[in-house]
Amino acid sequence: MGPAKLLINPLQFRLTLDRLAHQLVEEHGDFASSALIGIQPRGIHLASRLGDRIQEILGGVRPRSGDLDITFFRDDFRRRDQPLRAAVTNLDFTVENLKVVIVDDVLFTGRTIRAAMDALLAHGRPETVELAVLIDRRFRRELPIEAKYVGRSVDSLDSQRVRVLWSEHDGGEDRVELMNPTSENG
């Protein structure tokens, strides 16, 4: 990949997370009948941060949350050259009759979210399922999937890549970058 363009700086990152957390509290109240479920591997970071911020907003009440592995629910898992490595699903509750918010860092084609919905149903039948993402890459959607909670919408080329960097996992500061392909001719 070529040089990166900064899409969200650390201050904007913090403000975006704060706005998303407030929107979730506005919609779900005290989260008594709701849950945040982060998609492995990168959506769990956003779900954790949102859970922390919602806990602050609610005065110490932490929303029910979990991590969801979608590895074997993907429609391309048999088409890979190398074997996939499964992550861990960490749901210590059933989603039966809960209002579930699936959380991921970037929404692009919609295939990851479709796999997450399939994986989620193995843990019960939720009352509703919503989607929260930090970045919505609006174009190139392959499935009719739309996020209800969006940190930022980004118009990008198929050849570009959006990279979300989390300070505690990637080092440095929280930020979002748009990566351009490296030019073959210099």
SULZI-V373051 format. One record per residue. N is the residue number from 1. PSI is psi as a letter, one per 30 degrees, with the letter a starting at -180 (999 if undefined). NEAR is the number of other ideal C-beta (glycine too) atoms within 12 Angstrom. D_CENTER is the distance of its C-alpha to the mean C-alpha in whole Angstrom. Layout:
N/PSI/NEAR/D_CENTER ; N/PSI/NEAR/D_CENTER
//
This chain:
1/k/16/23 ; 2/a/16/25 ; 3/k/13/24 ; 4/k/21/21 ; 5/k/21/21 ; 6/k/21/19 ; 7/e/31/17 ; 8/k/31/16 ; 9/l/19/18 ; 10/e/18/18 ; 11/e/14/19 ; 12/e/21/17 ; 13/e/32/14 ; 14/e/22/16 ; 15/e/18/17 ; 16/e/35/13 ; 17/e/39/12 ; 18/e/22/15 ; 19/e/23/15 ; 20/e/40/12 ; 21/e/36/13 ; 22/e/20/17 ; 23/e/24/15 ; 24/e/39/14 ; 25/e/28/17 ; 26/e/17/19 ; 27/e/22/18 ; 28/f/34/18 ; 29/b/16/21 ; 30/g/21/21 ; 31/g/28/18 ; 32/e/15/21 ; 33/g/21/20 ; 34/l/34/17 ; 35/k/42/14 ; 36/k/45/10 ; 37/j/47/9 ; 38/k/42/6 ; 39/k/44/6 ; 40/k/35/9 ; 41/f/27/9 ; 42/f/31/7 ; 43/f/40/4 ; 44/f/35/7 ; 45/e/30/8 ; 46/e/46/6 ; 47/e/45/7 ; 48/e/29/10 ; 49/e/36/11 ; 50/e/44/11 ; 51/e/36/13 ; 52/e/23/15 ; 53/e/27/16 ; 54/e/38/16 ; 55/e/23/19 ; 56/e/19/20 ; 57/e/27/21 ; 58/g/23/22 ; 59/h/10/24 ; 60/f/11/23 ; 61/j/18/22 ; 62/k/22/19 ; 63/k/39/16 ; 64/k/28/16 ; 65/l/35/13 ; 66/l/35/12 ; 67/k/33/11 ; 68/k/42/11 ; 69/k/32/12 ; 70/g/37/13 ; 71/e/26/15 ; 72/g/22/18 ; 73/f/28/17 ; 74/k/25/16 ; 75/f/20/19 ; 76/g/18/19 ; 77/f/22/20 ; 78/f/11/23 ; 79/g/11/24 ; 80/k/13/23 ; 81/e/8/25 ; 82/k/7/24 ; 83/k/11/23 ; 84/l/20/20 ; 85/j/13/19 ; 86/k/17/18 ; 87/a/22/15 ; 88/k/16/16 ; 89/k/27/15 ; 90/i/19/16 ; 91/j/29/16 ; 92/g/13/20 ; 93/l/22/20 ; 94/k/19/20 ; 95/g/34/18 ; 96/k/18/21 ; 97/g/16/22 ; 98/l/31/19 ; 99/j/27/17 ; 100/k/43/13 ; 101/j/47/10 ; 102/k/49/7 ; 103/k/48/4 ; 104/l/47/1 ; 105/e/46/3 ; 106/k/42/6 ; 107/k/43/7 ; 108/d/29/11 ; 109/f/24/13 ; 110/f/28/11 ; 111/e/26/13 ; 112/e/40/10 ; 113/e/41/9 ; 114/e/28/13 ; 115/e/31/13 ; 116/e/44/11 ; 117/e/30/13 ; 118/e/25/16 ; 119/e/33/15 ; 120/e/37/14 ; 121/f/21/18 ; 122/f/21/19 ; 123/g/29/19 ; 124/l/20/21 ; 125/j/16/21 ; 126/l/28/18 ; 127/e/17/20 ; 128/l/21/17 ; 129/k/32/14 ; 130/l/33/11 ; 131/k/39/8 ; 132/k/47/6 ; 133/l/42/5 ; 134/e/45/6 ; 135/k/39/8 ; 136/j/35/10 ; 137/h/36/12 ; 138/e/22/15 ; 139/l/18/17 ; 140/g/21/17 ; 141/k/20/16 ; 142/f/18/17 ; 143/l/20/17 ; 144/i/10/17 ; 145/k/27/13 ; 146/k/18/13 ; 147/k/34/10 ; 148/e/25/12 ; 149/j/35/10 ; 150/k/27/10 ; 151/e/39/10 ; 152/k/32/12 ; 153/k/23/13 ; 154/k/30/15 ; 155/k/16/18 ; 156/l/28/18 ; 157/l/17/20 ; 158/e/16/19 ; 159/f/16/21 ; 160/l/27/19 ; 161/k/25/15 ; 162/k/40/13 ; 163/j/29/12 ; 164/k/38/10 ; 165/k/29/13 ; 166/k/28/13 ; 167/e/17/16 ; 168/f/14/16 ; 169/f/17/15 ; 170/f/18/16 ; 171/l/10/19 ; 172/b/16/20 ; 173/l/19/18 ; 174/k/32/15 ; 175/l/29/15 ; 176/k/37/13 ; 177/l/29/16 ; 178/j/28/17 ; 179/k/24/19 ; 180/k/19/22 ; 181/k/17/24 ; 182/k/14/27 ; 183/k/10/30 ; 184/f/7/32 ; 185/g/5/35 ; 186/999/5/34
//
